[in-house]
Amino acid sequence: MTSPSPDHRLTERPVLDVDHIHPAVRGYVANLHGDIVREVQAAVAAHPVVVVGMGMNPMPKRARKALDEAGVSYHYMEYGNYLNTWRQRNALKLWTGWPTFPMVF
């Protein structure tokens, strides 16, 4: 596995323009599980590093282990597992544009 070059930059993910969402459902989409999004936003505002994960997924555990080994303190938030709360996690995926966990802010 090779490391990204020093000039590697994150690329922006394309996001569907709101004009392409039918007006009858825009409010529903915008507010879908907004409580979880607001909870993560508040944590990001309150902590230098936030890790969002889910149970039964080994990748959030690996991210936390790497942060622990690097001596980086973080706030961890967990939302369900593969078998439940997937709809709530989808709100986070829509908000961030990132489809997998962990999410590290």
Backbone hydrogen bonds, N-H to C=O, Kabsch-Sander energy under -0.5 kcal/mol:
donor,donor_aa,acceptor,acceptor_aa,energy
8,H,5,S,-2.4
20,H,17,D,-2.4
21,I,18,V,-1.7
22,H,20,H,-0.5
25,V,22,H,-2.0
26,R,22,H,-0.9
29,V,25,V,-2.7
30,A,26,R,-2.7
31,N,27,G,-1.8
32,L,28,Y,-0.9
32,L,29,V,-0.6
34,G,31,N,-2.0
36,I,33,H,-1.0
37,V,33,H,-1.3
38,R,34,G,-2.9
39,E,35,D,-1.9
40,V,36,I,-2.4
41,Q,37,V,-2.7
42,A,38,R,-2.4
43,A,39,E,-1.9
44,V,40,V,-2.7
45,A,41,Q,-2.0
46,A,42,A,-1.4
47,H,43,A,-1.8
51,V,75,H,-2.7
52,V,103,M,-3.0
53,G,77,M,-2.9
55,G,80,G,-3.6
57,N,54,M,-1.1
61,K,57,N,-0.7
62,R,58,P,-2.1
63,A,59,M,-2.4
64,R,60,P,-2.5
65,K,61,K,-2.3
66,A,62,R,-2.4
67,L,63,A,-2.3
68,D,64,R,-2.8
69,E,65,K,-2.7
70,A,66,A,-1.7
71,G,67,L,-0.5
71,G,68,D,-1.2
72,V,67,L,-2.7
73,S,71,G,-0.6
75,H,49,V,-2.2
77,M,51,V,-2.6
79,Y,53,G,-2.5
80,G,78,E,-0.5
81,N,84,N,-0.5
82,Y,55,G,-0.5
84,N,81,N,-1.3
89,R,85,T,-2.0
90,N,86,W,-1.9
91,A,87,R,-1.1
91,A,88,Q,-0.6
92,L,88,Q,-1.0
93,K,89,R,-2.1
94,L,90,N,-2.8
95,W,91,A,-2.2
96,T,92,L,-2.6
97,G,93,K,-2.3
103,M,52,V,-2.4
104,V,102,P,-0.5
105,F,50,V,-3.2
105,F,103,M,-0.5
